């Protein structure tokens, strides 16, 4: 028990406040340890993947390898430990939310720009972290733009910082970069309708958005919050739209009991509740569980507002998008970049 002495002589008030904060941190230790363990798995998996990713790989093989490595290293255990959301491996002008569905034969090419965005969790405490892989050095400035913009966002973030100020700082750095692609020079643009976000337990998007352009909300970051600081740099319009076949889905966090007529939809929802709860999943994960002929039932759950589809988000065809992302924790005493590694 901390004894408080409200004495301002020689800065004692500050010292007791610091003691309070250390006490607060001790109370949060189990949470910190869970998320740090999830982050260590993320670091090991991405290091392994960086050693094996090469042109000519089937995207489905890449994802299966990554996901199986996560399952093994994190000692997958139902909803207690495992994959936090589907492996995003969006290519070129596709910015986010693309993973191959079963039977997809897409092959990774030398001139592709791939955003590898995957998540790990222990006890629902999620690490959301991403990097961009490109084999052609022509794309290096595009990758550097989003990497440095993400670092800027991390540097600017903190307790009582306004979200709009983080976005303005990110945009300034991102748009100071140019990239020459096949003889044409493009200014790198921040994608104005993509954001970082606060993270809750079993909740990848917990309500607050971290913009990557100026003019965002005045809302402040608060002590104890987890954030995914992510930035997207584009050679296109700097604006994404939903396109292509959907692969990502997630049960709505706040949905209560909803009556369902179709027995198949009820059965599919029971599987989703048991295996994913409110964590995101993809069609391949349903296939892996032995689910078949589920598309109509899945559509029924989406139409009922129980499950939300997350189609791929695309800039203009022919453009290129890069992304870097880290998970940070605003502790009472400091800002911890949980997913930071030797690589980025």
C-alpha positions as CSV (number, residue, x, y, z in Angstrom):
1,X,0.0,0.0,0.0
2,X,1.4,3.4,-1.0
3,X,1.3,6.0,1.7
4,X,0.7,9.5,0.3
5,X,2.3,12.6,1.9
6,X,1.1,15.7,0.1
7,X,4.3,17.7,0.8
8,X,5.6,19.9,-2.0
9,X,8.9,20.7,-0.3
10,X,11.9,19.7,-2.4
11,X,9.7,18.1,-5.0
12,X,8.3,15.4,-2.7
13,X,4.9,15.5,-4.4
14,X,6.5,14.5,-7.6
15,X,8.3,11.6,-6.0
16,X,5.2,10.2,-4.4
17,X,3.4,10.5,-7.8
18,X,6.3,8.5,-9.4
19,X,5.9,5.9,-6.7
20,X,2.1,5.7,-7.5
21,X,3.0,5.2,-11.1
22,X,5.4,2.4,-10.4
23,X,2.7,0.8,-8.3
24,X,0.3,1.1,-11.2
25,X,2.8,-0.6,-13.4
26,X,3.2,-3.5,-11.0
27,X,-0.6,-4.1,-11.2
28,X,-0.4,-4.3,-15.0
29,X,2.6,-6.7,-15.1
30,X,0.6,-9.8,-16.2
31,X,-0.8,-7.8,-19.1
32,X,2.6,-6.5,-20.1
33,X,4.1,-9.9,-20.0
34,X,1.4,-11.4,-22.2
35,X,1.7,-8.8,-24.9
36,X,5.6,-9.0,-24.7
37,X,5.5,-12.8,-25.2
38,X,3.2,-12.3,-28.2
39,X,5.6,-9.6,-29.6
40,X,8.6,-12.0,-29.2
41,X,6.8,-14.6,-31.3
42,X,6.1,-11.9,-33.9
43,X,9.8,-11.0,-34.1
44,X,10.9,-14.6,-34.5
45,X,8.3,-15.3,-37.1
46,X,9.1,-12.3,-39.3
47,X,12.8,-12.9,-39.0
48,X,12.2,-16.5,-40.3
49,X,9.9,-15.3,-43.1
50,X,12.3,-12.6,-44.3
51,X,14.8,-15.4,-44.8
52,X,12.6,-17.5,-47.0
53,X,10.4,-15.0,-48.9
54,X,11.4,-14.9,-52.6
55,X,9.9,-14.4,-56.0
56,X,8.1,-17.4,-57.4
57,X,6.5,-18.4,-54.1
58,X,2.8,-19.1,-54.1
59,X,1.1,-16.6,-51.8
60,X,-1.0,-19.3,-50.3
61,X,2.2,-21.3,-49.3
62,X,3.7,-18.1,-47.9
63,X,0.7,-17.6,-45.6
64,X,0.4,-21.2,-44.6
65,X,4.1,-21.3,-43.6
66,X,3.9,-18.0,-41.6
67,X,0.7,-19.1,-39.8
68,X,1.9,-22.5,-39.0
69,X,5.1,-21.0,-37.6
70,X,3.1,-18.7,-35.4
71,X,0.9,-21.6,-34.2
72,X,4.0,-23.6,-33.2
73,X,6.0,-20.8,-31.5
74,X,3.1,-19.3,-29.6
75,X,1.9,-22.8,-28.5
76,X,-1.5,-22.2,-30.0
77,X,-4.2,-22.8,-27.4
78,X,-7.8,-22.0,-28.4
79,X,-8.6,-18.4,-27.6
80,X,-5.8,-18.2,-25.0
81,X,-2.9,-17.9,-27.5
82,X,-2.5,-17.8,-31.3
83,X,-3.0,-15.9,-34.4
84,X,-4.8,-12.5,-33.9
85,X,-6.0,-12.0,-37.4
86,X,-5.4,-13.3,-41.0
87,X,-2.1,-12.8,-42.7
88,X,-2.4,-9.7,-44.9
89,X,0.0,-10.0,-47.8
90,X,-1.5,-7.3,-50.0
91,X,0.4,-6.6,-53.3
92,X,1.2,-3.4,-55.1
93,X,-1.9,-1.1,-55.3
94,X,-3.8,-3.3,-52.8
95,X,-3.1,-1.6,-49.5
96,X,-4.7,-3.9,-46.9
97,X,-7.0,-6.9,-46.1
98,X,-5.9,-9.2,-48.9
99,X,-5.0,-12.8,-48.1
100,X,-5.5,-15.7,-50.6
101,X,-8.7,-17.7,-50.4
102,X,-8.4,-21.4,-51.0
103,X,-7.4,-22.3,-54.5
104,X,-5.9,-18.9,-55.2
105,X,-2.8,-19.3,-57.4
106,X,-1.2,-15.9,-57.1
107,X,2.6,-16.0,-57.3
108,X,4.9,-13.4,-55.7
109,X,6.8,-11.6,-58.4
110,X,10.2,-9.8,-58.5
111,X,8.5,-6.4,-59.1
112,X,5.8,-6.8,-56.4
113,X,5.5,-4.6,-53.3
114,X,4.1,-6.8,-50.6
115,X,2.8,-5.6,-47.2
116,X,3.1,-8.4,-44.7
117,X,0.7,-7.6,-41.9
118,X,0.1,-10.3,-39.3
119,X,-0.9,-10.4,-35.6
120,X,-0.2,-12.6,-32.6
121,X,-2.0,-12.6,-29.2
122,X,-1.7,-14.1,-25.8
123,X,-4.9,-14.0,-23.6
124,X,-6.4,-11.6,-26.1
125,X,-3.6,-9.0,-25.8
126,X,-2.8,-8.3,-29.5
127,X,0.4,-7.4,-31.3
128,X,-0.4,-5.8,-34.7
129,X,2.8,-5.2,-36.7
130,X,3.6,-5.0,-40.4
131,X,6.5,-4.5,-42.8
132,X,6.8,-4.2,-46.6
133,X,8.9,-6.5,-48.7
134,X,10.2,-5.6,-52.2
135,X,12.9,-7.3,-54.1
136,X,13.5,-4.5,-56.7
137,X,15.7,-1.7,-55.1
138,X,13.8,0.8,-57.3
139,X,11.1,0.7,-54.5
140,X,13.5,1.4,-51.6
141,X,12.5,5.1,-51.3
142,X,8.8,4.1,-51.1
143,X,9.5,1.7,-48.3
144,X,11.7,4.2,-46.5
145,X,8.9,6.8,-46.7
146,X,6.4,4.6,-44.7
147,X,9.0,3.3,-42.4
148,X,10.2,6.8,-41.4
149,X,6.6,8.0,-41.2
150,X,5.8,5.2,-38.8
151,X,8.8,6.0,-36.7
152,X,7.6,9.7,-36.6
153,X,4.2,8.6,-35.5
154,X,5.7,6.5,-32.7
155,X,7.9,9.4,-31.6
156,X,5.0,11.9,-31.6
157,X,2.6,9.5,-29.8
158,X,2.2,9.8,-26.0
159,X,-0.2,10.4,-23.1
160,X,-2.4,13.5,-23.6
161,X,-1.1,13.9,-27.2
162,X,-3.9,14.8,-29.7
163,X,-4.4,12.3,-32.5
164,X,-4.5,15.1,-35.1
165,X,-1.0,16.1,-34.2
166,X,0.3,12.6,-34.8
167,X,-1.4,12.6,-38.2
168,X,0.1,15.9,-39.2
169,X,3.6,14.9,-38.3
170,X,3.3,11.6,-40.1
171,X,2.1,13.3,-43.3
172,X,4.9,15.8,-43.3
173,X,7.5,13.1,-43.2
174,X,5.7,10.7,-45.7
175,X,5.2,13.4,-48.3
176,X,8.8,14.6,-48.2
177,X,9.7,11.5,-50.2
178,X,9.8,10.9,-53.9
179,X,10.3,7.6,-55.7
180,X,11.3,7.0,-59.4
181,X,9.6,4.0,-60.9
182,X,10.5,3.1,-64.5
183,X,11.7,6.6,-65.3
184,X,8.7,8.4,-63.8
185,X,8.9,10.4,-60.5
186,X,6.1,10.1,-58.0
187,X,5.6,12.0,-54.7
188,X,4.7,9.5,-52.0
189,X,1.3,10.3,-50.6
190,X,-0.2,9.3,-47.2
191,X,-3.4,7.3,-47.8
192,X,-5.9,9.7,-46.3
193,X,-8.6,7.2,-45.4
194,X,-6.4,4.6,-43.7
195,X,-5.5,5.0,-40.0
196,X,-3.7,3.5,-37.1
197,X,-6.0,2.5,-34.2
198,X,-6.3,1.8,-30.5
199,X,-6.3,-1.9,-29.6
200,X,-8.4,-3.6,-26.9
201,X,-8.4,-7.1,-25.5
202,X,-9.8,-9.4,-28.3
203,X,-10.6,-6.2,-30.1
204,X,-8.2,-5.1,-33.0
205,X,-10.0,-1.8,-33.5
206,X,-10.9,-0.4,-30.1
207,X,-12.5,2.9,-31.1
208,X,-9.8,5.5,-31.6
209,X,-8.2,6.2,-35.0
210,X,-4.7,7.5,-35.5
211,X,-4.8,9.5,-38.7
212,X,-1.9,9.6,-41.1
213,X,-2.8,13.0,-42.6
214,X,-3.4,16.4,-41.0
215,X,-6.9,17.6,-40.0
216,X,-7.8,14.6,-37.8
217,X,-9.7,14.5,-34.5
218,X,-8.7,16.5,-31.4
219,X,-9.2,13.4,-29.2
220,X,-6.3,12.7,-26.9
221,X,-4.3,9.5,-26.3
222,X,-4.6,8.2,-22.8
223,X,-2.5,6.4,-20.2
224,X,-2.7,2.6,-20.4
225,X,-3.8,2.5,-24.0
226,X,-2.4,0.2,-26.7
227,X,-2.1,1.6,-30.2
228,X,-1.2,0.2,-33.6
229,X,0.8,3.0,-35.3
230,X,0.7,2.2,-39.0
231,X,1.3,4.3,-42.1
232,X,0.7,3.7,-45.8
233,X,2.6,5.5,-48.5
234,X,1.2,5.4,-52.1
235,X,2.3,6.4,-55.6
236,X,-1.4,6.5,-56.5
237,X,-4.3,8.8,-55.4
238,X,-3.6,8.3,-51.7
239,X,-7.2,7.1,-51.3
240,X,-8.5,3.5,-51.1
241,X,-11.7,1.8,-52.1
242,X,-13.1,-1.7,-51.4
243,X,-12.4,-4.0,-54.3
244,X,-11.7,-7.7,-55.2
245,X,-13.0,-10.8,-53.5
246,X,-13.4,-10.7,-49.8
247,X,-11.3,-12.9,-47.5
248,X,-11.3,-11.1,-44.1
249,X,-14.3,-11.3,-41.7
250,X,-14.8,-10.4,-38.0
251,X,-17.6,-10.8,-35.5
252,X,-18.9,-7.4,-34.4
253,X,-17.5,-6.7,-30.9
254,X,-20.7,-5.3,-29.4
255,X,-23.3,-7.5,-31.0
256,X,-25.8,-9.2,-28.6
257,X,-27.9,-12.2,-29.2
258,X,-29.5,-12.1,-32.6
259,X,-32.2,-14.5,-33.8
260,X,-31.1,-16.5,-36.9
261,X,-33.5,-18.5,-39.1
262,X,-31.0,-20.6,-41.1
263,X,-29.7,-23.6,-39.1
264,X,-26.5,-23.5,-41.2
265,X,-25.9,-19.8,-40.1
266,X,-26.5,-20.7,-36.5
267,X,-24.0,-23.6,-36.8
268,X,-21.4,-21.4,-38.5
269,X,-21.8,-18.7,-35.8
270,X,-21.2,-21.3,-33.1
271,X,-17.9,-22.2,-34.8
272,X,-16.9,-18.6,-35.1
273,X,-17.8,-17.9,-31.4
274,X,-15.8,-21.0,-30.3
275,X,-12.7,-20.6,-32.5
276,X,-12.3,-16.9,-33.1
277,X,-14.7,-15.0,-30.7
278,X,-14.2,-11.3,-31.8
279,X,-10.8,-11.9,-33.4
280,X,-10.7,-11.6,-37.2
281,X,-10.6,-14.7,-39.4
282,X,-10.5,-15.6,-43.1
283,X,-12.1,-18.2,-45.3
284,X,-8.9,-20.4,-45.2
285,X,-9.3,-20.6,-41.4
286,X,-12.9,-21.9,-41.8
287,X,-11.6,-24.4,-44.5
288,X,-8.9,-25.6,-42.0
289,X,-11.6,-26.3,-39.4
290,X,-13.4,-28.6,-41.9
291,X,-16.2,-26.1,-42.7
292,X,-17.7,-26.5,-46.2
293,X,-20.4,-24.8,-48.2
294,X,-20.5,-22.0,-45.8
295,X,-20.6,-18.9,-48.1
296,X,-24.4,-18.5,-48.0
297,X,-24.4,-18.8,-44.2
298,X,-21.5,-16.4,-43.9
299,X,-23.4,-13.9,-46.1
300,X,-26.4,-14.4,-43.9
301,X,-24.3,-13.5,-40.8
302,X,-23.0,-10.4,-42.5
303,X,-26.4,-9.3,-43.7
304,X,-27.7,-9.7,-40.1
305,X,-24.9,-7.4,-38.8
306,X,-23.4,-10.1,-36.7
307,X,-20.2,-10.5,-38.8
308,X,-18.5,-7.7,-40.7
309,X,-16.8,-8.4,-44.0
310,X,-13.5,-6.5,-44.6
311,X,-12.8,-6.6,-48.4
312,X,-9.4,-5.6,-49.8
313,X,-8.7,-1.9,-49.8
314,X,-7.2,-0.7,-53.1
315,X,-5.7,2.5,-54.5
316,X,-5.7,3.0,-58.3
317,X,-4.6,0.0,-60.4
318,X,-0.9,0.3,-61.3
319,X,0.1,2.2,-58.2
320,X,2.3,0.9,-55.4
321,X,1.6,1.1,-51.6
322,X,4.1,0.5,-48.8
323,X,3.2,0.0,-45.1
324,X,5.1,-0.2,-41.7
325,X,3.4,-0.7,-38.4
326,X,4.2,-1.2,-34.7
327,X,2.2,-1.8,-31.6
328,X,2.9,0.7,-28.7
329,X,1.8,0.8,-25.1
330,X,1.4,4.1,-23.2
331,X,2.6,3.0,-19.8
332,X,2.3,5.4,-16.8
333,X,6.0,5.8,-16.8
334,X,7.0,5.5,-20.4
335,X,6.1,4.7,-24.0
336,X,6.9,1.1,-24.9
337,X,7.3,0.0,-28.6
338,X,6.2,-3.5,-27.9
339,X,6.9,-5.0,-31.4
340,X,10.2,-3.3,-32.1
341,X,12.9,-5.6,-33.3
342,X,16.4,-5.6,-34.7
343,X,14.9,-5.4,-38.2
344,X,12.6,-2.3,-37.8
